[in-house]
Every structure is written in C-alpha cells, then in structure tokens.
C-alpha cells in the first residue's frame, strides 16, 4: 500500500489502506479536531522526536473488553491490602508527563514529545482526554491516560513508579467502565503485559465496526468527575 501524505485539509484516508506494519499516513497536525477525527476512524498518532507526525491503524488491533479484565492472584492480593487510592483527572498533566519519561532499563527516549503532550492537555481541557491515577500515601506512583468518545476509551500510555501501580489503574478503569456500560478499551498494539490482563487481538475490520457505533453512543452519561476516588474492585 502507498504511504499517504496529509494536507491542511481535515481528513484521513480509510484505515484499511494502512501498510502491513499499520502505518497509514504522514503529516497533518495535532489539532483537537484532527485527533478526534483520527480516533473516530481507528487511527492514532505515534512518532518520535525529529520525525514527522505518523498516523497508524494496525491490524490486528489489541482491545480489552471491560468485563474481561484479568486480575492475577498476586495482583488481587496486593489490591486487597488497600495500599492505593485511585483517582480520576486529579493530575492529568503530571500523569502524561510521567508517561513521557523513558522506561526503566530501556535505553530509549520517548514518543511523547512536547507537541503530543500539549495536544492531549488541550484534549483534556476540552473534556475528551482523561487520566486514571494511582496514589500511595499522597504520592502519584502510577497511572494511565487516554481519549474517551461515546462508549469507547482509547488508551494511550501508562506508567509505574512502583510495581503494579499502572496495572491497578487499569483494573480500576476497566471495572469503572464496565459499571458505566462502555464497549471497549482500545490498547492499540499487542504487548504480553496487556494480553496477560485480558486484552485480545481483533481484526481491524472488527475493531472499526465496533467503534463506528460506539463513539456515537449518546446514552453514556458523563462519568468523568475530576478527583473522584474509584473502587478498584
């Protein structure tokens, strides 16, 4: 498949035209309108410093249906100790900047460049991007963020400063979204970590069929109350 180059026009080529590695197009901008249009169509940005903006739609797609979250015995044991407090949108900027830090034991930078961070903070200010944060003794130790549209939560990144802190945030998110009637959590690309927590691969076509209906749902109430504490289980 050819690699498409975006213009200033607000559109994308169909996701099914992506290359075998999932790369669909290059260029454009990270305006909130373009980002929302991308998510509606199963597309997301992913690029590193000194690269142009790259847009992806992988096949297969990794998704987690909230009711299928898998909690290992060891994680369940840690949760029951009640060492952590989980909050919503109380520290979005701190969460996304923590996600941008290089991973432990990996000699690499981050794909969350300043341009991306600024764009998702704007989406947060507009009520689309949200964070789930794990606190221990008042200190942020883990969390995740993503974009919510209709009945879909498009997960973007997660971080842990303590073992299992991001896992606990994901468990809290999945259980919260299950109670609120959400359809899925988009995990984008496959990792063993997410597979172990219940995520599965679906074809791009299946994913697009789900989200095209899900993002238009109007029966999902606004569940994002800044600062509320979430029950993990």
PyMOL commands that set and color helices and strands:
alter all, ss='L'
color gray80, all
select helices_A, chain A and resi 15-17+32-40+66-68+73-80+92-99+114-125+165-179+192-195+204-214
alter helices_A, ss='H'
color red, helices_A
select strands_A, chain A and resi 4-6+23-27+44-45+54-56+61-64+85-88+129-136+139-149+152-160+184-188+200-202+229-230
alter strands_A, ss='S'
color yellow, strands_A
deselect
rebuild
show_as cartoon
